[in-house]
Amino acid sequence: MLNPRYPPAFPPLWASAWGDDRYGLWAEFELGGVIQRLRWIQPGEFLMGSPKDEPERDADEGPQHRVRLSVGFWLADTACTQALWLAVLGGENPSAFKDDLTCPVEQVSAYDAEAFLAKLSATLGDGAQASLPTEAQWEYACRAGTTTPFSFGANITPEQVNYDGNYPYAGGVKGPDRERSVPVKGLPANPWGLYEMHGNVWEWCADDDRPYRALALGQAELDPQGALDAAVRALRGGAWFRGAGRARCACRVLLARDDRYRNVGFRFSLRS
């Protein structure tokens, strides 16, 4: 039986291929000619939230605190694309930017994402459980072992992240504003092989924004999550429509679960 606290010794049943590269373990499945790769995210600890001196920090990003994730999981290396959405659900493409099916699906609510994930789980079978990541899981994967505002360092450029270049971060130089989402994997991956965790489209999380709390030195929150049944959900990552500061690892925003916007999509995790 798989022990989710350690790297898998064999591929998950839903995988059509798997391997190991400079980023770590990957596995992928194929549906309707669309291949989706996922990355194995090891359990571990990290500092969640932002320090008090981080530029453009919001109050709900603190206090910064240690979090321990006790169980590993597979995480899609990209936001869900329009191509995968259509391969799973068929029907109409809900997105505003329909000219390239490798762009993220957008204009989907949290309810829409959950319906997609239920169908994906049933389609993959073999006990596959597709879900949205919690905020803690998302930030852990986004940071990928780093402690800076971005996984790329203290600042970003439009060559790394799709954001509104008219609004650079912390004294950065202005750049282009693409004014739309771009195809996935078109920009550099973070240190764990995950693409566009910063910018492009906001990504729905499974929970609302739990209040952070200060912990005693050396203590860690174990697998924290906000309410799963709240009327609102947290979103992470920033988007093409916003400035660079919103793409920080720690930035968190809220939307009603039935909201749909052309700069909002999602990325999913898989467990067996």
Secondary structure as GFF3:
##gff-version 3
##sequence-region A 1 272
A	DSSP	beta_strand	17	21	.	.	.	ID=ss1
A	DSSP	beta_strand	24	31	.	.	.	ID=ss2
A	DSSP	beta_strand	34	41	.	.	.	ID=ss3
A	DSSP	beta_strand	44	48	.	.	.	ID=ss4
A	DSSP	three_ten_helix	59	61	.	.	.	ID=ss5
A	DSSP	beta_strand	65	69	.	.	.	ID=ss6
A	DSSP	beta_strand	73	76	.	.	.	ID=ss7
A	DSSP	alpha_helix	82	89	.	.	.	ID=ss8
A	DSSP	alpha_helix	110	124	.	.	.	ID=ss9
A	DSSP	beta_strand	129	131	.	.	.	ID=ss10
A	DSSP	alpha_helix	135	143	.	.	.	ID=ss11
A	DSSP	beta_strand	202	204	.	.	.	ID=ss12
A	DSSP	beta_strand	221	222	.	.	.	ID=ss13
A	DSSP	beta_strand	232	236	.	.	.	ID=ss14
A	DSSP	three_ten_helix	244	247	.	.	.	ID=ss15
A	DSSP	beta_strand	252	256	.	.	.	ID=ss16
A	DSSP	beta_strand	264	265	.	.	.	ID=ss17
A	DSSP	beta_strand	269	271	.	.	.	ID=ss18
###
